[in-house]
């Protein structure tokens, strides 16, 4: 290999000696090379034979000429007046594609008055860099992707040819280079779990590889590494944080023996490996990117693929005489191809004054820029045919020595942004790609004889033939013995058959005589039965005639009954119609009397009783068959009136107790401290349950839409009490009660209705399935509006209880935050009422507990949403409240927030550490106290802060 490859001079061969056998193994090597001139249309040259090692190569016939001066090397490769030839047909050269990122939200505002610094011409595969308002520089690339290019198209153009080469036995590299925040990780490592169209090159490449290989014969192994501060670290095993790079002194190949190699059989397991690696990869928040990668990510895919042979080339099996195998000339030995695919996500280059890096982030930026500079120097040296390639200046260049100037097929995608503020970084990225296009690789087939597989195959065949020979011999012996035994048995059977034949002939003659007598008897019996059948046929004919006459009489009788039935039906229908008209008239009269006499309910009751009595008498006179139904109707109307009277008497007590039962198990225990109160509520609920059984849920829910305010108040109180019982909640939801309550809560302006409706919703929100229904019907936004407008403490307590129940659902946390549920919950502390504060504290504790559980299971990252919404100062201020419920909930919330390491620094800044220390010592509940101690002892941030405060030895809780 010449000096253009990223390898040391000791492991390289010059162009003359590369045609000779560089190794001693029996290896078939195919070298694919291309012409060095840009725009050459000839196909790749392939050499195949024996006696070459896997690292043998053929030097190219020429090199690209270097620039005549430094000014010409910085000049763009093309201009509008003289386009450059298309290099897409040169398969051995490094192929470079450019991808433009769309403007982000910040750039849309800051650069609204400025044009993009780049202009794309994808149909000509050109990019124009804007120097000023009137001057442009033009550059030619192998492919140009606009900001609307799909992930699939980027993969098919950039990476799929490389993946196909890897499957054919060649090494390949796909790499992304560009300024930080321009979409390198999105292009390569996007998982696309929610949208398969967003899958990056890594996932799509593995899908194609797994679809092509044979799981029974081929193996695919994966390593996922990162180069962080010039140390190679294993992302799949973080404890391996300094992996050594080993170079083969004979072939110059680079390997990482300390890296984890995981065999992959399906795409799902590979995606899980990528998730694990991304969690262990270093990332940081800078001014230019909220999740800026602080390391170079390297995905190494090793493929071991058997070469399929044709039938005529298969080795013959040994014959029965044990002759040796026929290994005549022209028979192909079994071979295996070992290839590697390297997908490199380079960390973005950045300027310190723009990114605002400091401290550890600054050191990371220095290391990134140094490694990228070393890579740029190597590519410059390769592009200019320099005699020295500085590959040992960085571990990144050592790992990529086969990708630039080596034997791998390499595709590079450079990512740029449109903002004119970063024109300098964009120009540097473009020039990097232009120089990379001048680098040529000598692509070589990695194929070698599979002696182990051949030996194993022959051993298996020999064993099978040996077992088959033994099996056939034993079968032949057993068959011979069995045949001799059968011959003896048949001879004995023949003698017995001759003896039995004489006996059977005598028996058959006796049977013949007996059968003749029986036949004569049967013939006589058949004649008698025939005479009997004829007599029965005549009798059946007589019966059929009688049946026809009876059928005619029956039809005449049915017709007569039908006429009588029609006459009676008409008279009954007429009576029913008259009765329905009277009933409708009575109903219309009742509705009119209710509207006119709303202020005189007692008078309306008396008049309704008279009307019902009169109607009862008329119904008894008109039709006796409808008497039971009319009595039942009058009885139900009387019970409805009785229900209204009973609800009127119980309205005050139900108003105080209906909502309190809805705030969960802790609120119910607080309200039912005395046995007298429990007896009262039990009696009320028994009465309401009895009325619920007699009247029916649909009638009660229909009263929620009544025009009278008092009726709606009584009805919603009944529904709230029914919702307090878990057995009734499903029935209320299925009957549409939840929708009616939310509608009543939104449309009604009465404070009592709002308070009781919120309490009923809170009762229903104790069920997880009902919680999802409440969210789907806009319940969070509705409760948030009521919380912001209401001033009554009892109404706020009901609303806070409902939101607190929703906070206990892991699936609803994002919706609660986005739809204003958390801010509304925290806003209700303005009431300063102890019951309201207790419900707010309970909701905060539920929300923090769900966040802590999500962080422990790996579903949740970053700061707590409670901290983002400003809840931490209130939590710290009320952590030592005099009210026991408030204090207990806030102590639990603080412990759960402290369990997530991302919240530790904010807790220290707000003074929550002192409260955690107090909780670990003074909390009355042992479980909270132990949880707090465990959190303080496992958090590195808290340990450092406690040491800094110099706590005495006897006071230190750790």
Secondary structure, 3 states (H helix, E strand, C coil): CCCCCCCCHHHCCCCCHHHCCCCCCCCCEEEEECCCCCCCCCCCEEECCCCCCCCCCCCCCCCCCCCCCHHHHHCCCCECCECCCCCCCCCCECEEEEEEECCCHHHHHHCCCCCCCEEEECCCCEEEEECCCCCEEEEECCEEECCCCCHHHHHHHHHHHHHHHHHCCECEEEEEEEECCCCHHHHHHCCCCCCHHHCCHHHHHHHHHHHHCCCCCCEEEEEEEEEECCEEEECCCCCCCCECCEECCCCCCEECCCCCCEECCCHHHHHHHHHHHHHHCCEECCCCCCCEECCEEEEEEEEEEECCCCHHHCCCCCCCCCCCCCCCCCCCCCEEEEEEEEEEECCCECCHHHHCCCCHHHHHHHHHHHHHHHHHHHHHHHHCCCCCCCHHHCHHHHHCCCCCCCCCEEEEEEEEECCHHHHHHHHHHHHHHHHHCCCECCEEEEEEECHHHHHHHHHHHHHHHHHHHHHHHHHHHHHHHHHHHHHHHHHHHHHHHHHHHHHHHHHHHHHHHHHHHHHHHHHHHHHHHHHHHHHHHHHHHHHHHHHHHHHHHHHHHHHHHHHHHHHHHHHHHHHHHHHHHHHHHHHHHHHHHHHHCCCCHHHHHHHHHHHHHHHHHHHHHHCCCCHHHHHHHHHHHHHHHHHHHHHHHHHHHHHHHCCHHHCCHHHHHHHCCCHHHHHHHHHHHHHHHHHHHHHCHHHHHHHHHCCCHHHHHHHHHHHHHHHCCHHHHHHHHHCCHHHHHHHHHHHCCCHHHHHHHHHHHHHHCCCHHHHHHHHHCCHHHHHHHHHHHCCCHHHHHHHHHHHHHHHCCHHHHHHHHHCCHHHHHHHHHHHCCHHHHHHHHHHHHHHHHHHHHHHHHCCCCCCCHHHHCCCHHHHHHCCCCCCHHHHHHHHHHHHHHHHCHHHHHHHHHCCHHHHHHHHHHHCCCHHHHHHHHHHHHHCHHHHHHHHHCCCCCCCCCC
